[in-house]
Amino acid sequence: MPLAELTGVLERVAAERGGVLGVLPGLVVEPDESWTPLSELSREPSTLLSALIDQTAGLYDAPRHVGAALLWKTLGYWLTFPMALGWALNRQAPVMRHEDIYFRRSDAGVTIAATSVSVAGSAEAIREALLQAHEPLVNAISGQARVGRRTLWGSTAEAFAHPMTVVVKADYMSLLREVGPPVDGLLEQTADGYRRRTCCLWVTLPEADACATCCVLREPQAA
């Protein structure tokens, strides 16, 4: 099976994290009442999304737009995680249609799975998957909480880079360039890895330290 190697890696990562993983290792689920269609978050009037934004803001004692950005940082990370690793392993990225994806709250923040998964073997197919499955949520979160789409897509770009740095090493910058908008150009390479060009807004929390990849840590450019 094209995704057998990926499934094995996800099982290993889940075991290393004590079972705390934001995606089912097998990717596919037959949802029961504990699962919610992801499409519910972007369906007007977005009552569920609004509640999740408020919960996240309350958890961090943060303004609502910061809560929205941090909600997407978690949700978008786990939506992207299997795609990044599948590409890193053998250029076979699992993609899930927006209407097939389900989620539930978990110790990882959320856990993602889908009723059906296909395989993308090109960067263009990954881009199409992002626009089909992720963009409705990015637009809904941006509209609900007045947080910039570029900020949110920056978190998606990092969601490709991080697992391709710490789980299966691969050239994430080349992938982002090949995928193109909306994720290209939102990271920059540094001597020790990468840095974001947008802020996830974590650093705005009281007494919070900047993430290691935060744009506020950018070294001044020489004159």
N, C-alpha and C positions, 0 to 999 in steps of 0.2 A: 504494500500500500504506500502511496506517495508520502503520507504523513506519519508513517510508523516510526521513523527516526525522531521526529519532533515529539511524538507522544511519549517516547522513552525519555527524552530530555525533560519534558514537563513533569513526568513522574519523579524523576531524580530531583529536580528543583523543589517539588512539593515535599518530598521526603526530607531534604536538607532544611526546609523551612518549617518543619513540624506540621506539615499539612496546610500551612497558611499560604495559599496561592490564589490569585484573583481570576483564574481561569480553570475550568475542569481539564485535567490532563488529557482526557479523551476528546475534548472539545464539543462533543455532541451530547444532547440531553433530551429526554422525554419529560417535558416540564410538568410538575404538579403544582399545587396551590402555593408552594413556597417560592416559585419563580414568577417574575413579572416581565412581560414583553418590553424590550428596550424602547419600542415605538411609543409606549405610553408616556415616555418622558418628553417627547417632542409633539405630542398630540395636544392641540389647543383644547382647553385653556391652560394646559401644562401645570395642572394642580399638583401632580406628584413631583414634578421637577422643582417647582417652587418650594415644596415642603423639604425636599432633599437639600436644596440650597440653604434654606433657613436652618436646617439641622447642622449642616457643615459649618455655617457661620457661627452658630451657637457653640459648637464643640470647641472652636478656636477663639471664641470671644472676638470675632472679626467682623468688619463691615460685610454687608451682603455680597458685594461684588468680589471681595476676596474669598468668601465662602464658595462662590460660584466657580472661581478659578481653581480653587483647591479640590472641589468636587470633580471637575473635569481632569485635573492632574491625576487623580486616582482612577476614575472611570476610563479616561482615554488611554492611560498606561496599560491597563489590562486588556482593553480592546485591541491594542497594538502589539502587545507582548508576543503572542504566538506568530503573528505575521513577521515580526523582526527575526525571531529565532528560526522560523521555517526558511526564510531567505538566507540567513547566515549559514544554515546547515547544508542546504542543497538547492537554493534558489527555487524552493517550492513553498510559497507562502499560503497558509490557509486564509480564506476570505469568507466572510459571513454576510449575508444580505441583512439590511436593517430590519426587515420584517421577520427574520428568522432568529434574531438574537434575543436571549433572555438574560436576566440578571437577578441576583438576590444579595441581600446584605450578608456580610461575612466578616471574619477576623481580618481579612485582607482589605476591608472597606467594602468591596463588592466581589462577587464571583460571576464570571461571564461564561456562557455556553450558547450553543445554537442548535436548532432542530436539523439544520443541514449546513454542511461545510464543503466548499469547493477549493480548488487549488489555483493560485495565480503564479504563473511562471515568468512574468515580465513586470518591469517597473510600471508600465502603463496600466496593467491590470490592477496593481496595488493602488495606483492613483484613483482609478475608477471605483475601487472598493472604498477608499477614504471618502470620496465624494458621495457615494451612495449610502454608506453606513454611518460615517462620522459627521459629515457636514450638517445633517438635520439637527443633531445634538449641539454642535458648535453654534449654529444659528439660534437655536432655542435658548441656550444658556446665555449667549450674548444679549439676546433680546430681553430675557427675564431680569438680568442683573447689571446690564450696562457695563459689561467687561468686553474688551476688544477681541475680535476674532483672531487677530494676529497673536495676541497673548495666548489664546487657547490653542491655536495651531502650533505655537512654539512648544507647548507641552507635548503635543503629538510627535513633533520632530524629535524631542528628547526621548520619547517613549520608543522610538526606533533605536536611537543611539545607545541608551543605557544597557539594555539586554545584549546588544552586540558588542558591548565593552566588558561586561562582568559575567555573562553566562557563556556565550559562544562568540568569540572575537571575529569580527568581520568589518569590512569597509563601509561603515554606515554613511559617511559623507558622500561616497559615490552613489549609494542607493538613493539618498535624499535628492541629489542632483538629477538622477535619472527619473525619479518620481515627479520632480518639478513642483509647481504650485499645487497645494497650498503649504507644503512643508520645506521646500528648498529655500536656502538662504537664511534660515532661522537659527542655525548653529554656526559657530566658527571654530576652527581647529586651534588648539593651543599646544604648547610644548608637552603638556602632560595629559592631553585628551581633547576635550571640547568645552566650549562655553556657549550658553544661550545668548541670543540677541534680543530676547524678550524676557520679561520677569514673570515667574509663576505666581508672584505676590506673597510667597511665604515670608520673605524678608520683612514685609510690612507688619507682621504680627508682633505684639509686645514682647520684647526681649528675645526675639528669634534671631538666630544667626543666619547669614546668607548661605544658601546651598553652595556646594563646591563649584557648581557650574553656573552660578548666577551672573547675569550681565553686570551687576553693580561691582563685581570684582575685576572687571576688565582693566588691564594695565593701560595707563595713559599712552596715547600714540606719540611717537617722536615728532617733533616739529620738522 
